[in-house]
Amino acid sequence: MTRSGNPPLLSCRKPRLGDTKPVAAIRASNYVDTFYLSDTWRALRGQAMQRDRFSCVIMGCSNRAKVVDHRVPRRHGGSDALTNLRSLCAHHDAVLKETPDGSRAAMTERPVGSTHGY
C-alpha cells in the first residue's frame, strides 16, 4: 500500500524482450487476465482490426478503432473466436463497458466488411 492507502500501480511501460513478468497499467489489487498480454491475443486483435478495416464497427461511427472488444465477455462464457470480437473507437468502448451487474448498452453494429459508418 502507498501512503495514500491505495495499492501501488504496476508499471505501465510496454513489455520488453526478456521480461519475465507481465506488465499492465492497473492497480495490483485488481484481477488481471494475462491472456490479454499474450501473443495469441495480439494476433487475434490484429486479425479483428484488419477485418474491420481499423474502423469502429458501430453503425454511423467512422472513427478509427482503438480497441478490440468481446461481444460476449470471456468471463460470461464468450469465446475468443473472431466472430465474438469487434473493433471499437475509444468513445464506443467507454459507452459499451460492462456495468457492475454485467449489463451493457445496446448498439447497432455495421455489417462485417462494410467500409462505411452507415
N, C-alpha and C positions, 0 to 999 in steps of 0.2 A: 504494500500500500504506500501511496505517496503521502506527503504531509497534509494534502487536502482531503485525504481519506479515500481517494479514488484509486482503483487498481492502476498499475503503471501501463503506459501504452507500449505495445510491441513496436519494433522498428517498422517504418513504412517505406523503407528502401526496396528497390527491386531485387529479387533473388540474383545471386551471382554464381558463376561456375564454381563449384567446390563447396557451396553452402551445405551444411548438414541438417539444418533445421528450416522449416517453412517460415516465410516472412509474411506478415499480414498487418494491416493498419486497423487493428481492432483492440479493444480492451482485453486484457488477459483473462478476465472472468467470463467472457462470452464464449459460447460454443463455436468451435471452428470446424468446418467441414473441409478437411485438407484436400478433398477431391478437386476443389476449385484452384488449387495450386499445382495440379498435376499436368503432365504433358498431354494426357488424354483429354482433359477439359480444354486446354489451349487449342488442340486440334479440332475438337467439336465446335468450339466458339468460332474459330476461323471458318469452318465449313458453313455454319449458320450465317455468319456475316456475309460471306460470298454469295450464298443462296439468296439472301435478302438484299443484295447489292449495296451493303453497308448503309442502308436506309431504315428508318423506323417503320415497322410494319403496321402501325395504327392508321386506320383509314383517315385520309385528309392530312396526315402529317408528312412533310417532306424533309424533316430534319435528319442529319447524319446519325446513325446508330452509334451508341457508346457502350452498350451492354448487351449481353445475351441472357435471356430470362427463360426459366422453365414455365411453360403454361400451367402444368400441374407440378407443384413443387416436389422435389425429391423426398422431403420429409413426409409428404402425403401420398407417397407411392408413385410419383411421377418418374418416368424413365429418362434416360439421357439420350434417347433417340432424337434425331434431327426433327422429327415430326412434333416433338414436345418442346422444341426450342424456338425462340423468336428474338429478333433483334429490336431493341428499343432505344430511343433517344433518352437523354438524361431526364427530360420532363416527364415522359410517359413511364419511365422506370420508377420515378418518385410517386406518380399517381397510382401505379399498379402494385406498389409494395403491399405485402400482406399486413393486415391489422393483427393485433394480438390474438383475436379469435380465429385467425386463419382465413378470413374472407378477403376478397379483392374486388376492386371496382371492375365493372364490365365495360369493355370497349370493343369496337368492331375492328378487325384486322383486315388489311387489304389481301387479295388473293396472292398465294405464293408465286413468286416470279414476276409480279407486277412491278413496273418501274415508276408508276405514278402514285401520288398520295391520294387518289380518289377512286 
